[in-house]
Amino acid sequence: MFNLFTNKYDRQTLKDNIYNVDFYDLLKTQVIDATFAVRYILNKKYDLDNKYELITPELIVKLQPHIKIDDLRDEILNYESDDDSITDFDTVSKRVS
C-alpha cells in the first residue's frame, strides 16, 4: 500500500502517484530534488483545487533543507513543461485499478 509516512519512494513512484499524494505530506516525509519540486510541487497544473497555493520555494527549502534556494530558482528559470510531463488528471482518474 502507498504510504508516505512509513515508506520512502523513488522519484518515478512519486511522479506516478502525484495525484494521489498530499504535497505537504510528501515534503515532510520524502526526499526530493529541486527539479521534482519545480516540475510537480510548484507546478500549478497539479494543484487541482488550489490546496497547495501556499507552497512556496521558501517552504520547500525549509522542509527539504538539502535543496538550496538558488537551485530552485535555477530550475524555475530553466523549466520546460514538456521535459517530464505526466498523464493529465482526467485520464488518470478514469483508469481502472
Secondary structure, DSSP 8 states (H G I E B T S, - for coil): ---TTT----HHHHHHTGGGS-HHHHHHHS---HHHIIIIIS-GGG-TTSTTTT--HHHHHHHSTTS-HHHHHHHHHH--TTTT----HHHHHT---
